[in-house]
C-alpha cells in the first residue's frame, strides 16, 4: 500500500487510548462516596489461608535461598459493579518483585459484594494494607 493509499483508508481507531478510557470506563467511587462499601467474604483466617496458598515469595538469590524482606504497604483494589477485582494499584510498595506478586495474588480474590450508591451496584476503590513478614 502506498502512502497515498494509506491516507484514504478509514479506520474506527480512536485518536488516543485516553479517548477510549473516557468513554468506556465507568466512574470509580471512593469508599467515602458510597452508601455501602464493597467487601469480601474472606475475613480473618480465611483471608490468611488464601494468601498463604497463592503467594509465592519472589526474592531468591543465586544459591536458591530466599532474600529476607519485611515491610508494610498499601494497595487500591478496583472492584467492578459485579464485585470482581479488575485492577490492583500499589499505593505504597514494599519491594518491586513483592509488589508484583501481591498484584498477581490480589487479582485472584473471589468476588466481593460490590459497593452501592442509592441501591445500585457501582465500581469502587478499596484501599487495603499489604504486609510481608519474613520468617
C-alpha positions in Angstrom: 0.0 0.0 0.0 1.4 3.4 -0.9 1.4 6.4 1.3 -1.4 7.9 -0.7 -3.5 4.7 -0.3 -3.0 4.7 3.4 -4.5 8.2 3.8 -7.6 7.1 2.0 -8.2 4.1 4.4 -10.9 4.8 7.0 -10.4 3.3 10.4 -12.6 3.3 13.5 -9.5 3.6 15.7 -9.8 6.4 18.3 -7.2 9.1 18.1 -5.7 8.2 21.5 -6.3 5.5 24.1 -7.3 8.3 26.5 -10.3 8.9 24.3 -11.4 5.3 24.8 -10.9 5.3 28.5 -13.1 8.4 28.9 -16.0 6.8 27.0 -15.8 3.2 28.2 -14.7 3.4 31.9 -17.5 3.9 34.4 -16.9 6.2 37.4 -14.9 4.6 40.2 -16.2 5.7 43.6 -14.1 6.3 46.6 -15.1 4.5 49.8 -16.2 7.8 51.3 -18.7 8.3 48.4 -20.6 5.0 48.6 -23.6 4.2 50.7 -22.5 0.5 51.1 -18.8 -0.4 50.8 -17.5 -3.3 48.8 -16.5 -6.2 51.0 -15.2 -9.8 50.7 -16.4 -12.9 52.4 -12.8 -13.8 53.1 -12.0 -12.5 56.5 -9.6 -13.3 59.3 -8.1 -16.8 58.9 -9.8 -17.5 55.5 -8.0 -14.4 54.1 -4.7 -15.5 55.6 -5.2 -19.0 54.1 -5.9 -17.6 50.7 -2.7 -15.5 50.7 -0.6 -18.4 52.1 -1.8 -20.8 49.4 -1.2 -18.4 46.5 1.6 -16.1 47.4 5.0 -17.3 46.1 7.9 -15.4 47.7 9.8 -14.0 44.7 13.2 -13.0 46.1 15.6 -15.9 45.7 19.4 -15.5 45.5 21.7 -17.4 43.2 22.0 -20.2 45.8 18.3 -20.7 45.9 17.9 -19.1 49.3 15.2 -16.6 50.0 16.3 -13.0 50.4 14.6 -11.6 53.6 12.5 -8.6 53.2 9.9 -7.3 55.7 7.6 -4.4 55.1 4.2 -2.8 55.0 2.5 -1.2 52.1 -0.9 -0.3 50.7 -2.9 -1.2 47.6 -6.0 0.1 46.0 -8.3 -2.7 44.7 -10.6 -1.6 41.9 -13.8 -3.5 42.1 -16.4 -3.5 39.4 -20.2 -3.4 39.8 -20.3 -7.2 39.8 -17.8 -7.5 42.7 -14.7 -8.6 40.6 -11.3 -7.2 41.3 -10.4 -5.7 38.0 -7.2 -3.9 38.9 -4.8 -3.6 41.8 -2.7 -0.4 42.2 0.3 -0.2 44.5 -0.1 2.9 46.6 2.9 2.3 48.9 5.1 -0.5 47.8 7.3 -2.8 49.7 9.8 -4.1 47.0 9.1 -4.2 43.2 9.1 -8.0 42.9 7.0 -8.5 46.1 4.6 -5.8 44.9 4.1 -7.7 41.6 3.3 -10.8 43.5 0.8 -9.0 45.6 -0.9 -7.7 42.4 -1.0 -11.2 40.9 -2.5 -12.8 44.1 -5.0 -10.0 44.8 -6.4 -10.1 41.3 -7.4 -13.7 42.1 -9.6 -12.8 45.1 -13.1 -14.3 44.9 -15.8 -11.8 44.0 -16.7 -9.1 46.6 -20.1 -7.8 47.3 -19.9 -4.7 45.2 -20.2 -1.2 46.6 -23.6 0.6 46.2 -24.8 4.1 45.7 -28.6 4.7 46.0 -29.2 0.9 45.9 -27.3 0.5 42.6 -24.0 -1.5 42.3 -21.1 0.7 41.3 -17.4 0.5 40.6 -15.3 1.4 43.6 -11.8 1.7 45.0 -11.0 -0.1 48.3 -7.7 0.6 50.0 -6.1 -2.3 51.8 -2.8 -2.9 53.7 -0.2 -5.4 52.4 2.4 -6.9 54.7 5.4 -9.2 54.3 7.0 -10.7 57.4 9.9 -12.9 56.5 10.3 -15.9 58.9 
